[in-house]
Amino acid sequence: MISGPRTYDVSRAARQPLVEFMVAALKQQGCRILYRSDTALAPFIITFETLGGERFGIVAYAFLATRTPTKNRPTDERSFQVKYGSKHGYRHRNSHDIWQDPLGLFTTLFVGISLEENFFVSADAEMHNPTKFFIRIEFKDEHADQVLGRGWHAWERDRRDGDEPVEVLVGARAEHFLDLIRFERAAKGLDQGNRQLLAERPAIFAGAPPASSMTFASTPAALHPLIKEFELTTDEVLDLIAGARRLKMAVRGWVAEEHLRETLAKTPGITRCERLDVEGGPDLRVCFRGGPPLTVECKNVLRAKDKNGHARVDFQRTRASKADPCSRYYYPADFDVVAACLHAVTERWEFRYALPRSLAPHAKCVGRLASNVVIGDLWNANPGEIFEAAYASV
């Protein structure tokens, strides 16, 4: 049996304007509201039907976005405070799961809403799962200006601590609230570089899937086993993936690794190249010129470059063990080679390679690698040279 989200008692008077904002934004897009939950309980549940007949459900962790002057904080800063209930109620365990629908029927939003200026800012719900309450998610006046001026804008959140994971926020005016729901449905589970790339390509998540005009007719011997099993044409399977956005994003997570495997398999000297499907482990294993196996970790770069025009990698795990915050960061021995996929920047499936031991050490966590990695002179476009160096370092 699937359980719903944990609920919190909240002030109806304080929270109702947030729900009214979301409902009004959907109605503005021609949606018919089917259900809205009691505004005295958070998170807020809304189901609706679009003009095209699509049915959606959202579970919204919604908060008020304001400019609240805070001591020792920048004067151009805005924020929304993530909180439900009282601090006293969480004094023993301030850790709150952000509910995600295992069936994929409801989309979870983690959003701050500016009622005065009629826009919202959306954070990655999975990145904040679990979350603490009475924390703030900040953004700047310049970001609000971009949202209001352009209607839709994505950016990297400024981080108080340089070791915090990079987070991409998406903001838009109220008339794009339905687009946000489609976006967050499609972006669930994406790394932050691809989250920003997707946010900059609304036609990908807002457009209707193409209809296939083909029928199931092909020579059985030429069919992939899945084509036979599904009794669909190749085009119909691809249309299915294109139309099911969660499926498309799940497939996309494997695409960079598959392009890397294909690239390495064509590298002179590679005698073996295989994908590894081990939770938390390296992504590929290769053998080069008869040597022992080498493991390769594939990392996607962030969308935004540094001030010198270099691509960047947020080189850390999304979550750390509560008992050991340093577990977020990698050891140099976790894999033999790191491959950075540049697609989020160049929109081409190309890679740069480096040895983990050549990367900077973490300033606080002894023996671990720093999380802020720039794809600069240490990185090589020729994997063979890096594999040679990896053998030489053994």
C-alpha positions in Angstrom: 0.0 0.0 0.0 1.4 3.4 -1.0 1.2 6.1 1.7 0.8 9.8 1.0 2.9 12.7 2.2 3.4 13.5 5.8 1.1 16.5 6.6 1.7 19.6 8.8 -0.8 21.8 10.4 -0.4 25.4 9.1 -2.3 28.6 9.3 -5.1 28.6 6.7 -5.1 32.4 6.5 -1.3 32.5 5.8 -1.2 29.7 3.3 -4.4 30.1 1.4 -3.0 32.9 -0.8 -0.2 30.6 -2.0 -2.8 27.9 -3.0 -4.9 30.6 -4.7 -1.9 31.8 -6.6 -1.3 28.2 -8.0 -5.0 27.6 -8.7 -5.4 31.0 -10.5 -2.2 30.4 -12.5 -3.6 27.1 -13.7 -7.0 28.5 -14.5 -5.3 31.3 -16.5 -3.9 28.5 -18.7 -7.4 27.1 -19.2 -7.1 24.2 -16.7 -10.1 22.8 -14.9 -9.4 22.3 -11.2 -10.6 18.8 -10.1 -9.5 18.8 -6.5 -7.7 21.1 -4.0 -6.8 20.1 -0.5 -7.5 21.9 2.7 -5.2 24.9 3.0 -4.8 24.2 6.7 -2.7 21.2 5.9 0.6 21.2 4.0 1.9 20.1 1.5 -0.9 21.2 -0.8 -2.5 18.8 -3.3 -4.1 20.0 -6.5 -5.4 17.9 -9.4 -6.5 19.4 -12.7 -7.2 18.8 -16.3 -5.6 20.9 -19.1 -7.4 22.2 -22.2 -5.9 19.3 -24.1 -7.5 16.7 -21.8 -4.3 15.8 -19.8 -4.7 15.2 -16.1 -2.1 16.2 -13.6 -1.6 16.1 -9.9 0.8 18.2 -7.9 2.0 18.0 -4.3 3.3 21.5 -3.5 5.6 22.4 -0.7 4.9 26.1 -1.2 6.4 29.0 0.8 6.2 32.8 0.7 9.1 34.4 -1.2 10.0 37.9 0.2 12.8 40.4 0.6 13.4 40.2 4.3 16.4 42.3 5.5 18.7 40.0 7.6 21.7 41.0 9.6 25.0 40.2 7.9 23.2 39.2 4.7 23.4 41.1 1.3 20.9 43.9 0.9 19.9 42.6 -2.6 18.9 39.2 -1.3 15.5 37.6 -1.4 14.5 34.2 0.0 11.7 31.9 1.0 11.9 30.1 4.3 11.2 26.4 4.3 9.1 25.8 7.4 5.9 24.2 8.6 4.9 24.2 12.2 7.0 25.3 15.1 10.7 24.8 15.9 9.7 23.3 19.2 8.0 20.5 17.5 11.2 19.5 15.7 13.7 20.0 18.5 14.4 16.2 18.6 14.4 15.3 14.9 14.5 18.1 12.3 14.5 15.9 9.2 11.5 15.8 6.9 11.0 13.6 3.8 9.8 15.4 0.7 7.2 13.0 -0.7 7.6 11.7 -4.2 4.9 9.6 -5.9 6.4 6.2 -6.6 3.8 5.7 -9.4 4.7 9.0 -11.1 1.1 10.3 -11.2 1.8 13.4 -9.0 4.6 15.9 -9.5 6.2 17.3 -6.4 7.0 21.0 -6.3 9.3 22.7 -3.8 8.6 26.4 -4.5 8.7 29.9 -3.2 5.9 32.3 -4.4 6.1 36.1 -4.5 2.5 37.2 -4.1 3.4 40.9 -4.5 5.2 40.5 -7.8 3.4 37.5 -9.2 6.2 35.1 -9.8 7.7 31.9 -8.3 11.1 30.2 -7.8 11.3 26.5 -7.9 14.1 24.4 -6.3 14.9 20.7 -7.0 12.7 18.8 -4.6 14.9 15.7 -4.7 18.0 17.7 -3.9 16.2 18.8 -0.7 15.0 15.4 0.3 15.1 15.1 3.2 15.0 18.7 4.3 15.4 20.6 7.5 12.7 23.2 8.4 13.4 26.9 9.2 16.1 27.0 6.5 16.2 29.7 3.8 16.6 29.4 0.0 18.1 32.6 -1.2 18.2 34.4 -4.6 19.1 37.8 -5.7 17.3 40.9 -7.1 19.0 40.3 -10.4 17.4 36.9 -10.7 14.0 38.3 -9.9 14.5 41.0 -12.5 15.4 38.3 -15.1 12.3 36.3 -14.2 10.0 39.3 -14.4 11.6 40.6 -17.6 12.0 37.4 -19.5 9.1 35.4 -18.0 11.2 32.3 -17.4 14.8 32.0 -16.1 17.2 29.4 -14.7 20.3 30.0 -12.7 22.8 28.5 -10.2 22.0 29.4 -6.7 24.7 31.4 -4.8 26.2 29.1 -2.2 27.1 30.3 1.3 29.6 27.4 1.6 31.7 26.5 -1.4 31.4 22.8 -0.5 27.6 22.8 -0.8 26.3 21.0 -3.9 25.5 23.2 -6.8 21.8 23.8 -7.1 19.9 25.2 -10.1 16.8 27.3 -9.4 14.1 28.0 -12.0 11.9 31.1 -11.7 8.9 32.2 -13.8 5.9 34.5 -13.9 2.6 33.1 -12.9 1.5 32.4 -16.5 4.2 29.8 -16.7 3.1 27.7 -13.7 1.8 24.9 -15.9 5.2 24.9 -17.7 6.9 24.6 -14.4 4.9 21.5 -13.5 5.8 19.9 -16.8 9.4 20.9 -16.3 9.7 19.5 -12.8 8.1 16.3 -13.9 10.7 15.9 -16.7 13.6 17.1 -14.6 13.2 14.7 -11.6 16.5 13.0 -10.9 18.6 15.0 -13.4 22.0 16.3 -12.5 22.1 20.0 -12.1 23.9 20.7 -15.4 21.2 18.9 -17.4 18.5 20.4 -15.2 19.6 23.9 -16.3 20.0 22.7 -19.9 16.5 21.4 -19.9 15.1 24.6 -18.3 16.6 26.5 -21.3 14.9 24.2 -23.8 11.1 24.5 -23.0 10.1 22.9 -26.3 11.5 19.6 -24.9 9.3 19.5 -21.8 6.3 21.6 -22.9 5.8 20.4 -26.4 3.5 17.6 -27.4 5.0 14.2 -28.4 5.0 13.4 -32.1 2.4 10.9 -33.2 3.6 7.8 -35.0 1.8 7.0 -38.2 3.6 3.7 -38.6 2.0 0.3 -37.9 3.5 -2.9 -36.5 4.9 -4.4 -39.7 8.4 -5.6 -40.0 10.4 -8.8 -40.7 10.5 -10.7 -37.3 14.1 -11.7 -37.8 15.2 -8.1 -38.0 13.4 -7.0 -34.8 15.1 -6.3 -31.5 13.6 -8.7 -28.8 11.9 -5.7 -27.0 10.2 -4.7 -30.3 8.8 -8.2 -30.5 7.8 -8.2 -26.9 6.1 -4.8 -27.0 4.6 -5.3 -30.5 5.4 -1.8 -31.5 7.6 -0.4 -34.2 11.0 1.2 -33.4 9.5 4.6 -34.1 6.5 3.9 -31.8 8.9 2.9 -28.9 10.9 6.1 -29.5 7.7 8.1 -29.6 6.7 6.5 -26.3 10.0 7.5 -24.7 9.6 11.1 -26.1 6.1 11.4 -24.8 6.7 9.8 -21.3 8.9 12.6 -19.9 9.9 10.7 -16.8 10.9 7.7 -18.9 12.8 10.0 -21.2 14.8 11.5 -18.3 15.6 8.1 -16.9 16.9 7.0 -20.3 18.8 10.3 -20.6 20.8 9.4 -17.4 22.2 6.4 -19.2 22.9 8.2 -22.5 26.1 10.0 -21.4 27.5 6.7 -20.1 26.6 4.9 -23.4 28.2 7.6 -25.5 31.3 7.3 -23.3 31.3 3.6 -23.8 31.0 4.0 -27.6 33.8 6.6 -27.6 36.2 4.5 -25.5 35.4 1.3 -27.5 36.7 3.1 -30.6 39.9 4.3 -28.8 43.0 2.6 -30.3 44.5 0.2 -27.7 41.2 -0.6 -26.0 40.7 -4.4 -25.9 37.6 -4.4 -23.5 35.0 -1.8 -22.6 31.9 -2.6 -20.6 29.2 -0.8 -18.6 29.0 -1.4 -14.9 25.6 -1.3 -13.2 26.7 -1.1 -9.5 25.0 1.4 -7.2 27.5 4.0 -6.1 30.3 2.4 -8.1 32.3 3.4 -11.2 30.4 3.5 -14.5 32.7 1.6 -16.9 35.5 -0.9 -16.9 38.1 -0.9 -19.7 41.3 -2.8 -20.6 44.0 -0.9 -22.4 46.8 -2.5 -24.4 46.6 -5.8 -22.5 46.9 -4.1 -19.1 44.8 -4.8 -16.0 41.2 -3.4 -15.9 40.7 0.3 -15.2 37.5 1.8 -13.9 36.1 5.0 -15.3 33.6 7.4 -13.6 31.5 9.6 -15.9 30.5 13.0 -14.6 28.3 15.6 -16.4 29.5 19.2 -16.3 27.4 22.1 -15.2 25.6 24.3 -17.7 27.4 27.6 -16.7 31.1 28.0 -17.3 33.5 29.8 -14.9 34.7 33.3 -15.4 37.6 32.0 -17.6 35.2 30.1 -19.9 36.0 26.7 -18.5 33.5 24.0 -18.0 32.9 22.9 -14.3 32.0 19.7 -12.5 30.3 19.6 -9.1 32.4 16.6 -8.1 30.5 15.1 -5.2 27.7 12.8 -4.3 24.2 14.3 -3.9 23.9 13.2 -0.3 26.2 12.4 2.6 25.9 10.0 5.5 24.5 11.9 8.6 27.3 10.3 10.6 30.0 11.4 8.2 29.6 14.6 6.2 32.8 13.9 4.4 31.3 10.8 2.8 29.8 13.2 0.1 33.3 13.5 -1.4 35.3 11.0 -3.4 38.6 9.3 -2.6 41.2 9.3 -5.4 41.1 5.5 -5.3 37.4 5.2 -5.9 38.1 4.9 -9.6 41.1 5.1 -12.0 39.9 7.7 -14.5 37.4 10.5 -14.4 35.6 11.4 -17.7 33.8 14.7 -17.9 30.8 14.8 -20.3 30.6 18.3 -21.9 27.1 17.9 -23.3 25.5 20.4 -20.9 27.8 23.1 -22.3 28.6 22.2 -25.9 25.4 20.1 -26.6 27.7 17.5 -28.1 28.6 14.1 -26.7 32.3 14.8 -26.1 34.5 14.1 -23.1 37.6 15.2 -21.3 39.6 12.8 -19.1 41.8 13.1 -15.9 43.3 11.0 -13.2 41.6 11.4 -9.8 45.1 11.8 -8.1 45.7 14.9 -10.2 42.7 16.7 -8.8 42.9 19.0 -5.9 42.4 17.6 -2.4 39.5 18.6 -0.2 40.4 21.5 2.1 38.6 20.0 5.2 38.1 16.2 4.6 41.5 14.6 4.7 42.1 12.1 1.9 39.1 13.2 -0.1 38.9 15.2 -3.4 37.7 18.8 -3.7 34.2 19.2 -5.1 34.8 22.3 -7.2 36.5 21.0 -10.3 37.4 23.1 -13.4 37.9 21.3 -16.7 41.2 23.0 -17.5 44.8 22.0 -18.5 44.8 18.9 -16.4 42.1 17.4 -18.6 42.9 15.6 -21.8 40.7 14.9 -24.9 42.8 11.8 -25.6 41.7 9.0 -23.3 44.6 6.8 -24.4 47.1 9.2 -22.8 45.2 9.2 -19.6 45.0 5.4 -19.5 48.8 5.2 -20.0 49.3 7.6 -17.2 46.9 5.5 -15.0 49.0 2.4 -15.5 52.2 4.3 -14.8 50.8 5.5 -11.5 50.1 2.0 -10.2 
